[in-house]
């Protein structure tokens, strides 16, 4: 968290170059992969088309377990895009990190930035709350969110909405940040010039093993984020 950063100011707001570059790179990878895999869509699907359709069916399964059919269809494209983006964003920093001479890492997982994770959580929860208003009406939405199952539950329901936000954001940030932090620590042990051969032999296989484990965790966190978004949407629209 204390590593050097590179920022710029625009209209009184401060922006982090690392987050911007990493996010744009992750978005570009998602678009490129999607275009390449679906540019020849046919009755006889190619390997790329099969892969995209598998991911699409997987996301539909997540939504179908939590939402009624009409809401699952409405959230299908958003959830599919979100899942692909999170897969790339979570894994990117575990496979590639670009650090310049000034010590600033310009390319890593954007989800390792807490502000980015909070932004994703806010975006998903805004859609969930908006769906609740659209489905139940403003009065029904407020009653469902704050006064169910009993009016006396109001304080706990308010706390629940705040914890939903923290759960969505901190879960993905904590896992990805910890994975990158541990990888950097093991890399410094394996390649640091001040260490002897014993530490290199010990740290290098640990780094490979942890990288594989972190890649698995990154995929799981993409799944969990999409699933929790669907769960919160179901709750707020009265479809628990």
N, C-alpha and C positions, 0 to 999 in steps of 0.2 A: 504493500500500500504506500510505502514511502519512496518508491523508485522515482527517478526523474520523469517529468512530463513536459510535453510541448503543447502550449495553448495559444489561442488567439482570441481577440475580442471583437465582436460585431454587434452593433446596436446596444451596447451596454451589457451584452451577454458574453460569457467566457466559454469557449468551445475547446475540447480536447482533440488534438490531431490524431492521436492513437485510436480513439473510439470512432472518429469519422472515417479514417482510412480503413480500419478493420471492418466496419459495418458495410462500407461501399464494396469492399472486396468480397465479403460474404454474400451480399446481394448479387454481385456480378456472377459469382460461381453458381448460385442457385438458378439464375436466369439462363446462363450458358448451358448448364447440365440439362435443364428442362427443355430448352430448344433443341439441343442435340439429340436427346432421347425421344422426342416426339415429332421430329421434322418429317418422318416417313411413317405416318400412322396408317395402318391397314388392317384388313381382316386377319391376315397372318401377321401377328405382332412380332416386331423385332425384339432383341434382348433388351434394348433400351425402353421400348414401349412396355414390355412385360414388367420391367423394374418400376416404372412410373405407376402402372396400374396396380401393382402390388402395394406400393406405398399409399396410393389413393384408397384402395380397399381397406388397408390397415387403419387409416384415419377415419374412414366411414364406420369401421367397427367400433372405434373409440367413442365416436359421437352417438352411434346407435345404442350403445349401452347406457348412455346417460340422458339423451334427449329424445323427445318425440320425433316422429319422422319429418314433420314440417320444419322444425327448428334444425334438425340434423342436416337437411338439405340447404337451409339458409346459411349455416355455418361451415358447410363443406369446403368451399374454396378457400375461405380464410384460414381454416384449421389446417388444410393441406399445405398451403403456402407457409404458414407459421411453422409447421413441423419440419418442412424441408429447410427453412432458414435456420431454425434452431439446431438442427443436425450439423449444418455447415458451421454455424457460429460457435457452437460448443466445441467442435473437434478441431477447428482451425488452429487455435493457439497451442493445442497439444501436438500438432504435427509440424507447425511452422511458426517461428517467431523471428521477426526482423528487428535487430537492435543496431542503432547507428553509433558512431563514435562518441557522441555526446551522452551516451548511456540511456537514451530514450528508446523504448521498444515501440515501434510504429505499427507493427502487425502482430496481433495476438487475438484471442477470443474476445469479441466485444461483450459477451455475457459475463466476462470476468470483471467488468466495470459495474459497480453497484447502481450508478445512475442509469445506465442502460437497462439493467434488469428491472429497476423500478419503473422505467418508461414502458417497457413491454407489459408489465403487470397492470399499469394504469390503462393502457390501450385495451387490453383484453377485458378488464373489469368494466370499462366504460361501455363496451359492446354488450357485456352481460347485463349491466343495469339498464341500458337502452332497450334491450330485448324484454326485460321485465316490465318496463313502462308500456312498451308497445303491446305486449301480450295481455297484461292485467289492467291497463289504464293507470293513471297516476295514483289515484286513491287506493286501488287494489295492490299496486306495487309497494306503496308505503306501508300498508297494513301487513302485507306478506313479509316484508323485509324487517320491520321493527316490532310488530305486535302479535306475531304468531309464535307458538300456539296460544300464548296468554299475554295479556297486556303487561303483566308484571315482568315479562321477559325482556322488556325494552332495553334496560341497561346492558344485559348480556348480548342482545342482538346487535347493539351498537359496537360493542367490543369485537363481536364476531366479524363484522364487516371490515374492521381495521386489521384483524389478524388474518383474514383472507388475503388482503393485499400483501401483508408481510410474508405470508406463507408462499405466495406465488413468486414474489421477487427474490427473497432471501434464499429459498431452496436452490434455485438455479445458479444464483451468484455464488453462494457458498461452495457448492460442489465444483464449479468450474474454476473459481479462483484458487481453491485448495489444491486442485489437480495441477494447475500451472505452477503454483508456488513450490510444490513438492518436486515437480520435474526440474525446475530451475535449481533447487537445492541439490538434487542428485547429480545434475549435470555439472555443477560447480565442484562436487566431490570427485566426479569421474575425470574431469578435464582440467581441474585446477593445477597449476604448475607447482604449487607449494605442497601438494600431497604426494605420497610415495606410491609405488606400484601396487601395494596391498589395497589401498583405498580405490584405485582405479579398477582393479579386478572385482572388488566388492560392489562398487557403486554402479558400474556399467550394466550388469544384468538386472540390478534393482530398478534402474531407470527404464529399461526396456519393459520389464514386468509392470511397473507403475503406469507407463504410457498406455499399454494395452488395457489395463484396468480402468484408467481414466477415460479412454475412448468408449468403453462400455458404459461408464457412468454418464458421459455426455449424451449418448443415445437415450438412455433411460430418462434423463432429465428433460429431454425434448418431449418424450412420451408423457411424462408426468405433467408438464406445463400445459400441454394440449388437453389432457384428461381433466385437470383441475379447472381449466377454463370452462369446459363443458359442464362439470359438476356445479360450478358457481352459477352458470347460466340457467341450469335446470332449477336450482334453488330459487333464484331471483324471479323466475317466470312461473313459479308455482308448480313445477313438474318434478318434485323430489320423489 
